[in-house]
Amino acid sequence: MAALIVTRNVLITNQSAKGILSVLYSRTSNYSSDAPRPLKTTNLSAMKRGTGGRSSFNGIVATVFGCSGFVGRYVCNKLGKSGTQMVLPYRGDESDVMRLKVCGDLGQVLFHFYDLRDEKAIRTACKYSNVVINLVGREYETKNFKFKDVHIDGARRIARICREVGVERLIHVSALNVDPEPEGHIISGGSKFLRSKRLGEEAVFEEFPKATIIRPADIYGSEDRFLRYYAHVWRRQLRGTPLWFSGERTVKQPVYVSDVAQGIVNSVKDPDTAGKIYQAVGPKRYKLSELVDWFNRLMRKDEKWWGYLRYDMRFDPTFIFKTKLTEWICPNQPIGNLHMERLELECVTDKVLEKVPTLEDLGVQLTDMEDQVPWELRPYRASLYYDADLNEFETPAPPQTIALRDEQRLYA
């Protein structure tokens, strides 16, 4: 009986081994007999996979210069959510950009160290991409980089290299109110920032005629340099805020950072935007005085305790001296982002040209300041530790918008 059992097991084992060998042989023989599949093209845009979500590949390989900046983080997040492979050049410590690793799926976010003056590093970052987004910019000059180095020479260098390596789309972020001869308010000769940004646009178009230019107004959002600038205690003078003509002659049209990022992503996907300029502005225009008063009402609870004032900056030379002293003490990182160039930009009224398209022409649904700013300024409220009862403090009324006819009266 035992011999019969052993014989049956041996037969079953032999039959199983022959079946497995035959399957493996058939598979190897089929693969070895098939010729390798030739690739019709090496263009990555032709290798799209998936339905267009985070775990897909939408065919876009984008290099984002300035990815670690304020706007760059939002742009990378929106690109990664749509299945874009990103090459993110950085010039500081690698820990500054590690947070961007989770913007895309596994293997879709690649980092590359570069310097704006190193053409070899820029070429390496761009040569595998079909889209390049340039978000590099400075609001003040440092000992290493002047406005000309960043906004003109750097922009021209990136545009020229993009043309040489065959990049299909270049998105360049400039600034609203750019002017080769800006009007001076506090700084003699006007803003160097606006002048260099305008010359940078011309340099980009010379090297890459099909580039898309985005001109944003003051951008607000989490960790911005607009709301936080007015919320910082160093921007105040005792209990007052000095503004040019008390803010009555300056009109601003701030835009939400997520709207700007969405406009950049939409321009990447729309080939009709090549060679055009777009203005990134918010849906409403406000007097600067109205905005600052509204910010103050949002940040305080007891008007009598806070006692806030707003006055004309022209009659307070001590504040100008304080700003220049801040620049001298902190040349690379001014306290509260307070420096002369920022004060000059603060005095400039946002001019929206009628014939130049805006974010709405890119399909962006703009966000109202009344819906976002109260949440952004909540951490700066006075006596934040106090848990107020429901409806104990009246909700501040939003600032009044300004119409075009009212704006014309300001300068009449």
Salt bridges, closest charged atoms under 4 A:
ASP115 OD1 - ARG117 NE 3.23
GLU119 OE2 - ARG157 NE 4.00
GLU119 OE2 - ARG160 NH2 2.59
GLU139 OE1 - ARG225 NE 3.61
ASP153 OD2 - LYS148 NZ 2.91
GLU164 OE1 - ARG123 NH2 2.98
GLU164 OE2 - ARG160 NH1 3.46
GLU201 OE1 - ARG215 NH2 2.74
GLU202 OE2 - ARG198 NE 3.72
GLU206 OE1 - ARG156 NH1 3.11
GLU207 OE2 - ARG156 NH1 3.28
GLU207 OE1 - ARG163 NH2 2.82
ASP218 OD2 - LYS252 NZ 3.68
GLU223 OE1 - ARG73 NH2 2.93
ASP224 OD1 - ARG228 NH1 3.25
GLU248 OE1 - LYS287 NZ 3.36
GLU248 OE2 - ARG310 NH1 3.54
ASP293 OD2 - ARG310 NH2 2.87
ASP312 OD2 - ARG314 NH2 2.64
GLU344 OE2 - HIS185 ND1 3.04
GLU346 OE2 - ARG235 NH2 2.73
GLU370 OE1 - LYS284 NZ 3.75
GLU376 OE1 - ARG228 NH2 3.38
ASP406 OD1 - ARG409 NH1 3.48
GLU407 OE2 - ARG285 NH2 2.73
